[in-house]
Amino acid sequence: MTIQTVEDLFLNGLQYIYDAEKQLVRALPELAAAACEPQLRQAFEQHLQDTKEHVGRIEEVFKRIGAAPKAQPNGVVEQMRQEVTQMIANIDQPQVLDAALVVAGNQVEHYEMAAYGSLHTFAQLLGHEDVAGILQKTLEEEKKTSAKLAEIGESQVNIQALHKSAAAAVAC
């Protein structure tokens, strides 16, 4: 797709985030299954439900702007997914893996927040106020997920990983 206008940029961004959300629907069960900490597992499972709603919202946005839902392959999210898969395979300590999963989850959330923030701005500039509201709602949910992951990491997972790492270092 040749991008020549803000409308083109907006549509292209929708296509990228549509693919990203669909990839995350496939990836989040893997993150949940790899998580040892129940609160972290629950956060990933909840975000899976939210992400399924996000896919539906993006489809609604496409409909409201008169475009067919189309996913543009999102290499950024694909690369993040590959790195998480490698990380899961390469980290033996469950507590350290949980800490790494929090980092990976937040990386994805920050990418999504940037994407939805830009799309929201473009929707407003283009006069798509109803669409801007939909995108803003999703942006707020992404921020809440990021905050939840950070809170889980800071209040327990990172501390548990640090203690496990310290114990392993002493054992050597």
N, C-alpha and C positions, 0 to 999 in steps of 0.2 A: 504494500500500500504506500503510495506516495503521499507524504504529508505536506500540505501547502497552506492549510488554514488551522485556526484553533479548533474548529469543528472536527477536522481530520485528526488532530492531535488528541482531542477528547475521545473520539471513537477508537483510535488506536490504543489509548490508555485503557479504555473499557475492555477491549479485546485481550490485552495483556493481563489485567487483573482477573478477568473471567477465567483464563487459563490457570492463573496462580491459585485461585480459590478451588478450582476443580482438582489441581494437583494436591492441594492441602487436604481435600476430602479423602484422597487416597493415602496421604502420608501420616495424618494425625493418629490413626489407629496404631501405626508402627511406634510412634512416640509414646502413646499411652501404654502399649504393651511393654516397652522397654523401661518405663519408669518404675522405680522401686517404691518411692514415697507415695502413699495413697493420695495425699492431697494434690501432688503433681499429676498423678495419673487421672484424677478426677478433673483437674483443670484442662488437660488435653481432651478428655472425653466431652466435657462441656463445650470446649471450643470447636470440636468436630460438629456438634449440633448447630452452633452459631454459624459455622462456615457453610454448612448446607443451606442455611437461611440466606447467607450472603450470595451464594450462587443464584438462588431464586430472585433475590433483589436485583442482581445485575441483569438477569433476564428481563425483569420488569423495566429496568432502565432502558435496555435496548428497545423494548416494545414502545415505551413512551416517546422515544426519540425517532421512532419509525425505522429502526434498523433490525436486521435479523441477528439473533445471538450468534456470535462467532468468536472462537478462542484463537488468539494469536500466540503461538508457542512462547512461553515465558522462560527464557534460559536462566534468568537470575534465580527463580524459585527452583528450577530443575537442578541447578548447581548446589543450592542449599540442601535440597533433598538428598542428593548424592553424598554430600559431606556428612549429613546426619547418619545415613546408612553406614558409611565407613566408621564413623565415630562409635556407633552402637557396636559394631563388630570389633573394634579395637580397644574398648575400655572394659576391663574386667571387674573393677570395683563398682558395685551398684551405687554407692553414695557419690562417687566421682562422676559416674554416668549421669545421675540425676542432675548434678550441677551443670554438666555439659548440655543436657537437654534443656535446662532453663535458658542457657545462653543461646542455643539454637532457636528455641521458641521465640525469644525476644528479638533475635535478628530478623526472623520472618515478620513478626508483628511490626517492627520499625519500618520494614520495607512496605508492608501493607498500609501503614499510617501515612507514609510519604505518598504512596499511590492514591489513596482515597482523599487525602488532603488536596492534592493537585486536581483530581477529578471533580471534587466539590467546587473548587475555585473556578474551573473551566465551565462547569454547569451553570454557576451563577453568572459568569460573564456572558454566556450564550443565552441567558434568559430562561433556562430550564429550572425554574425554582422548585417544582415538584420533584424533579430528579435530584436537585441539590440536597433536598431534605432526606431523601433515601440514602444518598451517599454519606451525608453527615451522620446519620444514625449508625451506619456501618463503621465509620471512622471512630465514633465514640465507643463502640463495642470493641474495636481493635485496641484502643487506648486502655480500656478496662482489663482486657486480657493481658496486655503488656504489664500493667501495674500488678495484676494478680500473680503473674509469673515472677516478677521482681520481688514481690512480698514473700512468696514461697522460697525463693532463692535466698534472700537476705535473712529471713527469720529462722530457717531450719536447714535447707538442703546444702547451702554452701558451708555452713558450720559443721554439719555431719561429714561432708567431704573433706574438710580440713582436718578434722579429728582422725578420720580414717587414713588420710595421707600421712599425718604425723605418726600414727601408730605403725604404719607400714615402714616408715623411714627408721624408726627406733628398732624394729624387728630385723632390719638388715644389718 
